[in-house]
Amino acid sequence: MDARPGVGDGFRMGVGLMSGEVMSGNVGSERRLEYTAIGDTTNTAARLEGMTKGTPYMVFVADTTRKRPRIRLTTSSASTAWRYAADRERVDVWALPDAPDHNGGAR
């Protein structure tokens, strides 16, 4: 993300999206309670987020999300195949282009 003059350096963030089953809920004690999600879907989404570092993309979407009937994503032509080492399952990944800037061009 480009910074506006005089506002700061701007920032970039990574997002990994994957659809599937997770176990989620509150964990902890009465003194400290946190909401969390665990499972292969959560772990894979976290790895997708990590894969955005060093790339021109901020969002990677797993094919399980892209193929959902109510989700309509315009994906770029850039896609990669990634093998998730923990369960030897192949995950097809789609990179979404960044939103255009105020001048209508890509950032």
Secondary structure per residue as TSV (DSSP state, phi and psi in degrees):
chain	resnum	aa	ss	phi	psi
A	1	M	-	360.0	128.0
A	2	D	-	-80.0	144.4
A	3	A	-	-86.5	147.9
A	4	R	-	-78.7	149.4
A	5	P	T	-56.3	131.5
A	6	G	T	80.0	1.5
A	7	V	T	-101.5	-26.0
A	8	G	-	142.0	-169.7
A	9	D	-	-84.8	-10.6
A	10	G	-	77.0	-176.9
A	11	F	-	-157.5	164.1
A	12	R	-	-128.6	146.3
A	13	M	-	-133.9	157.8
A	14	G	-	-112.8	145.2
A	15	V	E	-134.9	133.5
A	16	G	E	-118.8	125.0
A	17	L	E	-116.4	128.7
A	18	M	-	-145.8	135.4
A	19	S	-	-100.0	142.8
A	20	G	S	162.6	-173.9
A	21	E	-	-80.9	140.4
A	22	V	-	-137.1	160.7
A	23	M	E	-105.5	124.1
A	24	S	E	-138.4	155.7
A	25	G	E	159.9	-174.8
A	26	N	E	-84.4	133.3
A	27	V	E	-129.6	153.6
A	28	G	E	124.6	-154.4
A	29	S	-	-123.0	-179.2
A	30	E	S	-61.9	-32.0
A	31	R	S	-77.5	-31.2
A	32	R	-	-145.2	112.0
A	33	L	E	-122.0	130.6
A	34	E	E	-130.0	146.2
A	35	Y	E	-91.1	133.6
A	36	T	E	-145.8	161.8
A	37	A	E	-129.5	137.4
A	38	I	E	-134.7	160.7
A	39	G	S	130.6	174.8
A	40	D	H	-59.6	-39.2
A	41	T	H	-62.8	-45.3
A	42	T	H	-63.8	-44.4
A	43	N	H	-63.4	-42.1
A	44	T	H	-66.3	-42.3
A	45	A	H	-59.6	-39.5
A	46	A	H	-65.1	-39.0
A	47	R	H	-68.2	-37.3
A	48	L	H	-61.5	-42.4
A	49	E	H	-58.7	-44.3
A	50	G	H	-63.7	-31.5
A	51	M	H	-69.0	-18.4
A	52	T	T	-69.9	-23.8
A	53	K	T	-62.5	132.8
A	54	G	T	80.3	8.2
A	55	T	S	-116.2	164.9
A	56	P	S	-79.3	1.6
A	57	Y	-	-106.5	146.5
A	58	M	S	-103.9	-15.1
A	59	V	E	-130.7	124.6
A	60	F	E	-113.2	133.5
A	61	V	E	-120.8	126.5
A	62	A	E	-73.0	151.7
A	63	D	H	-60.1	-27.1
A	64	T	H	-62.9	-30.3
A	65	T	H	-83.3	-43.7
A	66	R	H	-60.9	-32.9
A	67	K	T	-85.3	-4.5
A	68	R	-	-63.5	137.5
A	69	P	T	-61.6	-31.2
A	70	R	T	-93.2	0.7
A	71	I	-	-103.9	125.7
A	72	R	-	-121.4	104.6
A	73	L	-	-112.1	137.4
A	74	T	-	-93.8	106.4
A	75	T	-	-96.3	151.5
A	76	S	-	-75.3	170.9
A	77	S	S	-74.3	-12.8
A	78	A	-	-79.8	116.1
A	79	S	E	-140.7	153.5
A	80	T	E	-134.9	156.8
A	81	A	E	-102.9	135.6
A	82	W	E	-131.2	133.3
A	83	R	E	-100.1	116.7
A	84	Y	E	-77.1	110.8
A	85	A	T	-65.1	-29.7
A	86	A	T	-65.2	-39.7
A	87	D	T	-122.5	9.5
A	88	R	T	60.9	21.8
A	89	E	E	-93.9	133.7
A	90	R	E	-80.3	131.7
A	91	V	E	-119.1	117.5
A	92	D	E	-80.7	131.8
A	93	V	E	-118.8	137.0
A	94	W	E	-116.9	133.7
A	95	A	E	-98.3	128.0
A	96	L	E	-93.4	135.0
A	97	P	-	-69.0	151.3
A	98	D	-	-64.8	155.7
A	99	A	-	-64.2	148.3
A	100	P	B	-66.9	152.6
A	101	D	-	-80.4	-171.9
A	102	H	T	-65.2	-21.2
A	103	N	T	-91.1	3.0
A	104	G	S	88.5	-0.1
A	105	G	S	-100.1	166.0
A	106	A	B	-75.9	147.6
A	107	R	-	-79.2	360.0
